[in-house]
Amino acid sequence: MTDINTLRRILTKYKRVAIVGLSADWSRPSNFVGKYLLEHGFEVIPVNPRYDEILGQKCYPDLATIPTPVDIVDLFQRADRVPPFVDATIDIGAKVVWMQLGIVHEEAAAKARAAGLEAVIDRCIKIEYARLFGGLNTAGVNTGVISARRPDVFNR
């Protein structure tokens, strides 16, 4: 598990993020994350072979075709599809591989670390940035209710 100081350092130091699986559909979580990062001073490089452009940014079919250095590779991919993307992340010389919330592949993370990269697993880069630098309450996450019980609306 990545500690808070490491997350804070990564999100402060590295500002060029390639998002693998970024969708042009505004309702998809990857799109929301990409838009949020752009609004908070990050350079976002979309990686998706289905699009030419997403969020006003040139889109690339794969990591190898990105012409500039990449700091963080943020993976919006199923866990079983992660290893080849980690290999590509190592090949392009990125500093961090970030597996989004719900994505866990310990072997791929270990391979990245063995190659000198940092690996963040099962965390949302947007949520972590908002949590560490302020803004969770303005991002639609803070309901103002602190409870372990579900609201009655869910129990009907």
C-alpha positions as CSV (number, residue, x, y, z in Angstrom):
1,M,0.0,0.0,0.0
2,T,1.3,3.4,-0.9
3,D,1.5,5.9,2.0
4,I,0.2,9.4,2.0
5,N,3.7,11.0,1.8
6,T,4.5,9.0,-1.3
7,L,1.2,9.9,-2.9
8,R,1.7,13.6,-2.1
9,R,5.2,13.5,-3.6
10,I,4.1,11.7,-6.8
11,L,1.2,14.1,-7.3
12,T,3.3,17.2,-6.7
13,K,6.4,16.1,-8.7
14,Y,4.9,14.5,-11.7
15,K,2.5,16.4,-13.9
16,R,2.4,14.6,-17.3
17,V,-0.2,11.8,-17.1
18,A,-1.0,9.3,-19.9
19,I,-4.4,7.9,-19.2
20,V,-4.8,4.4,-20.9
21,G,-8.4,3.8,-21.6
22,L,-9.5,7.4,-21.5
23,S,-13.0,7.6,-22.9
24,A,-14.5,10.5,-24.9
25,D,-17.8,9.7,-23.3
26,W,-18.3,12.4,-20.6
27,S,-20.2,10.0,-18.3
28,R,-17.3,7.5,-18.0
29,P,-15.1,7.7,-14.9
30,S,-11.9,8.0,-17.0
31,N,-13.3,11.1,-18.7
32,F,-14.2,12.7,-15.4
33,V,-10.7,12.0,-14.1
34,G,-9.0,13.3,-17.2
35,K,-11.1,16.5,-17.1
36,Y,-10.3,17.0,-13.4
37,L,-6.6,16.5,-13.9
38,L,-6.6,19.0,-16.8
39,E,-8.4,21.5,-14.6
40,H,-5.8,21.1,-11.8
41,G,-2.6,21.7,-13.8
42,F,-1.8,18.3,-15.1
43,E,-1.0,17.6,-18.7
44,V,-3.2,14.7,-19.8
45,I,-2.2,12.4,-22.7
46,P,-5.2,10.2,-23.8
47,V,-4.3,6.7,-24.9
48,N,-7.1,5.0,-26.8
49,P,-6.9,3.6,-30.3
50,R,-10.6,4.5,-30.9
51,Y,-10.2,8.2,-30.9
52,D,-8.1,11.0,-32.5
53,E,-8.8,13.5,-29.7
54,I,-10.3,13.5,-26.2
55,L,-10.9,16.5,-24.0
56,G,-9.2,18.7,-26.6
57,Q,-6.0,16.6,-26.4
58,K,-4.4,14.6,-29.1
59,C,-5.1,10.9,-28.5
60,Y,-2.5,8.1,-29.1
61,P,-3.3,4.5,-30.0
62,D,-0.7,3.2,-27.5
63,L,2.0,4.3,-25.1
64,A,4.9,3.7,-27.5
65,T,3.6,6.3,-30.0
66,I,3.6,9.2,-27.5
67,P,6.4,11.5,-28.7
68,T,7.1,13.2,-25.3
69,P,8.3,11.8,-22.0
70,V,5.5,10.6,-19.6
71,D,5.6,10.8,-15.8
72,I,2.6,8.7,-14.8
73,V,0.7,6.1,-16.7
74,D,-2.8,5.8,-15.3
75,L,-4.5,2.6,-16.2
76,F,-8.2,2.3,-16.7
77,Q,-8.0,-1.3,-17.7
78,R,-9.2,-4.6,-16.3
79,A,-6.7,-6.3,-14.0
80,D,-6.1,-9.2,-16.5
81,R,-5.1,-6.7,-19.1
82,V,-2.6,-4.8,-17.0
83,P,0.7,-6.7,-17.6
84,P,1.3,-5.6,-21.2
85,F,0.6,-2.0,-20.2
86,V,3.1,-2.2,-17.3
87,D,5.7,-3.6,-19.8
88,A,5.0,-0.6,-22.1
89,T,5.2,1.8,-19.2
90,I,8.6,0.4,-18.4
91,D,9.7,0.6,-22.0
92,I,8.8,4.3,-22.4
93,G,10.6,5.3,-19.2
94,A,7.7,6.5,-17.2
95,K,8.2,7.1,-13.5
96,V,5.0,5.8,-12.1
97,V,2.4,3.2,-13.1
98,W,-1.0,3.9,-11.4
99,M,-3.8,1.3,-11.4
100,Q,-7.1,3.0,-10.8
101,L,-9.6,2.1,-8.1
102,G,-10.6,-1.5,-8.3
103,I,-7.6,-2.6,-10.4
104,V,-5.1,-4.8,-8.6
105,H,-2.3,-6.8,-10.2
106,E,0.4,-7.4,-7.6
107,E,2.8,-9.2,-10.0
108,A,2.7,-6.4,-12.5
109,A,3.3,-3.8,-9.8
110,A,6.3,-5.9,-8.5
111,K,7.7,-6.0,-12.0
112,A,7.3,-2.2,-12.3
113,R,9.0,-1.7,-9.0
114,A,11.9,-4.1,-9.9
115,A,12.4,-1.9,-13.0
116,G,12.7,1.2,-10.9
117,L,9.2,2.6,-11.2
118,E,6.8,3.5,-8.5
119,A,3.5,1.6,-8.5
120,V,0.2,2.7,-7.1
121,I,-2.5,0.1,-6.9
122,D,-6.3,0.3,-6.4
123,R,-6.5,4.1,-6.0
124,C,-8.1,6.8,-8.0
125,I,-5.7,9.6,-9.0
126,K,-8.5,12.2,-8.9
127,I,-9.7,11.2,-5.5
128,E,-6.2,11.0,-4.0
129,Y,-5.4,14.5,-5.5
130,A,-8.6,16.0,-4.1
131,R,-8.1,14.3,-0.7
132,L,-4.5,15.4,-0.3
133,F,-4.7,18.9,-1.8
134,G,-8.3,19.8,-1.0
135,G,-11.4,19.7,-3.1
136,L,-13.2,16.5,-2.2
137,N,-16.1,18.5,-1.0
138,T,-16.3,20.4,-4.3
139,A,-16.0,17.4,-6.5
140,G,-19.4,15.8,-5.7
141,V,-18.1,13.3,-3.2
142,N,-18.9,14.9,0.1
143,T,-22.6,14.3,0.9
144,G,-22.4,16.0,4.3
145,V,-23.5,12.8,6.0
146,I,-21.2,10.7,8.1
147,S,-22.7,7.3,8.6
148,A,-22.0,3.7,8.1
149,R,-25.7,3.0,7.4
150,R,-27.3,3.3,4.0
151,P,-30.0,5.9,3.6
152,D,-33.5,4.5,3.7
153,V,-33.9,5.2,0.0
154,F,-31.6,2.2,-0.7
155,N,-33.5,-0.2,1.7
156,R,-36.8,-0.1,-0.2
